[in-house]
Amino acid sequence: MLLTIDIGNTNLTLGLYEGGQLGAHWRLATDHNRMPDEYGLQFLGLLQNAGKTVTDLHGISLASVVPQLTMRVVQACREYLSRGGVTPPLLVVDAGIKTGIRIRYEDPKAVGADRVCDAVAVMKLYGGPACVVDFGTATTFNAITKDGEYLGGAITAGINLAAEALYTRAAKLPRIDLQVPPSVIGRNTVHAMQSGLLFGYVSMVEGMVARFRSELGSDMKVIATGGLAEVVAKETKVINIIAPWLTLDGLRIIWELNH
């Protein structure tokens, strides 16, 4: 059984793979103040919840875009997920490992590990050319060619980040839940904010997809991932595939390429 861990700025996602199939999976809030012991105990609790123990693990595959948490989680894995004092082999996605794709970014080391995992999963599961839209702390658009080259993409603020900015920087605007409003034209402040955030981002996605398609070709697939992928996908027809656990799939595939 393989444990996959994706450390993001907002969420920490984990999944257990058996025979290439994703079983139990979790999406937790990223806590920048949590210590290795706290992470370790949490991981043990999740395994127990899934009816598993550390003896079931044959490996751990990890990606992180939060450098200050990477070693804490690695330490937690080594101290709490070991059996007989031996930690299962642990792979951290970084420069130098096999991915099966070519990164054409000007500085390949600057590409986030999660974006690499997404590109690997897309090429293995769906093929290119493709645009991966990741709805996380940032909303990212990632371009993959039909030959498996990661070209780069576009980055903007995520929906929740934009909502929080409105609340903190505009004195009379409240903190809201992201839901579909009754209509595009909001008749009160909450509905107006929901409309601007949700439908505004939907329109941005549609526009960016059109621009990416003009460069990658008319046969480009659009894959949405991240916590808000389903919410946005329901409001547009340009998204072909919803894959909320795409990064975990990439972690599994990269593990297999390196073992």
N, C-alpha and C positions, 0 to 999 in steps of 0.2 A: 504494500500500500504506500502510495506517494502522497506526502503532505506538500501542498503548494501554498505559498504565502506571498501576497502582494501588498507592500506597504505604501500607501498613498498619503497625500496630505490631509485628506478628510476621512477616508475609510481604510481599514485594514481588512482585506478579504482573504479567506482561507478556504481550501477545498481538499477533499480526500479522493484520490483516484485509485480505482481498482480495475485492473485489466483495461486501462485506457478510458474508463467511464467515470465521469464525475459523480461521486456519491454525496455525502454530507458536505455542505458548504455554508459559510457564514460571512456576513458583512458587519464589521464592528467599527465603532468610531475610533479614529486614530487619537491616541492620548500621548502628547509629547512629553508629559511628565511621568509616565509610567516607567518603573524600573524593571530590569530583567527578571527579577523574582516574580513580579506581578504578571508579566507576560507569560512566564513559564507556567505559573499556576492556572492562568486562564487557558492556555493551550491544553493542559492536562484535563481541565474541566470540559472543554469542547470534545476532546477524544472520548471521554467518559460518556458524554451526552450522546455520542454517535455509537456507543456500544463497543468502542475500540480501546486498546491500550498501546503503550509505546512499543511493545513487542510486535505489533502489527506493522510498524513502519519499516520500510526498506530504504527510504530516502526522503530528503527534504529539498525542494526547489524554491528559491526565494528571489524576488525582485523588489527593489526599493527606490523611491524618488525622495526619500527623507533621510539624508546621510546620518543625521544625529541619532536616528532610531535603528539604523541597520545593525550596528554591532550589539545593541541591547537585545534585539530579537535573536541574532545569531547566538549570543551568550545564553539566552533563555532556552533555545533549542538544545544547545550543548549540555546544559546543566539539568534540564528537566525532561528531555525527550530521549535520553540515553538509556541503554539497557546493559546492565553489568558494567557500567562505567564507559561503555562504548557508544558514541553518538552515531546514528545512521549517517551515511554520506550526505553532505550538505553542499548544494550548488547555489552560488550567488551569481545572478546574471550580471555580467560585467564584460569589459573589453577582453578579447582573447578567447572567449568560449565559442563553440560551434553553434550557429543559428540557422544555417541553411539559406540565409538571404544575404544580399549584398547591400550595404548601407552607403548611399551616395551623398549623404549629408556632408557639408564642408568640413565639419569636425565630428566624425562618427561618435566620439566619446561624449559629445554633448546631447546625444539622443537619449531620452529617458528610457530606463529599463522596461517600463510598462509599455511604451510605444514599440519597442523592439519585440516584446512578447506578443503584442497584438498583431504585428506584421507577420510574425512567424506563424501564428495560428491561422490567420486569414489565408496565407499561401498554401498551407497544408490542408485546410478544411474547405476552402471556397475557391481559391485560385484568384489570379489577377487578370486584368487591372482592377484595383479596388481603392475606395476611399473609406477609411475607418474614422468614424466620428465617435470620440470618447467624451462622454458627459461626466466629467469629474469636477474637481476643484477648478480646473481650467477646462474649457471645451477645446479639444484639439481635433484637427482634420489631418489625416495622414495618408499620403499617396504611395501606393505600391503598384509597380508596373506588372505587365503580364509575365515578365521574365523573373519576377521575384526581387526586384530592386526597390529598396526603400528610398524614395527621393527626398522626403521632407514633408512639409505641410504648413499648417497655420495654427496659431494659438491665440485664444481670446479668453476673457474671464468666464468662468462657469456661471450657470444660472443662479445657484445658491449664493455664490460670491457676489454677484450683481445685486441680488435681493438684500444681502446683508449690508452692502455699500449704501443702498438707498435708505435703509433704516438708520445707519450710523451717521450718514452725512447730510440727511435731509430731516430737519427738526420735526416736521409734522407728518412724516410718513411712518407707518407702523411696520413692525415685523410681521410677515405673512407666511402662510403655508402655500406652497406652490400647487395650486389646483386649477382645473379648467373653469374659467368664469362663465356665467350664463351667456355672455355675448362678447364680441370683440370690443364694443363700445361700453366701457365700464360706467355704471351709474353711481358708483361710490368709490372711495379711494382704494379699498381692498381689491375690488374687481378690476379697477383700472390698472393697478400694479400687477395683478395676475395676468391680465391681458397683455400688458407691455412686455412682461418677462417671458411668458410662455409663447405667445404668438409671435412676439418679436424675435425670439430665438429660433422658432420654427422657420420664419421667413429668412433669417440669416442662414440656417442650414440649407434651405432650398437654393438660395443664391450661391453659397459657397460650393455646393454640390455641382451646380451648373458650371461654375468656373473650373472646378477640378475636371469635370467631364470633357470640357473643351480642350484640356491638355492631355488627359489620359486616354480619351477615346469614348465613343458612344456605348461601348459594351462594359463600361466601368460598373462594378457592383458597389453598393453602399451598405456598409455594416455598421450598426450602432451598438455601442457598449457603454458600460458605466451605470451608475445608480439611477439616472433619470432617462435612460435610453427608451424605456417603454412609454413613459409619459409623453416624450416628444414624438416618438414614432406614431402614436395614435392620431396625431394632428397633421401628418403629412404622408404623401405617397412616394416620396423620393427614397425612403429607406427600404432596402430590400430584405435585410436580415437583422434581427435583434439578437444579440449574443451578449447578455449581461455578464457572463463569466469568461469572456474571450481571453483576458490576460492570464487566467488560471490555465486555460487550454494551452496557451503559448508556453507557460512554465513547464507543463507536462511534456510537450513536444521537445523543448530545449533539453530537458532532462534526458529524454530518450536518445537525442542526438549525441549527448556527451557521455553515455554509459553503454 
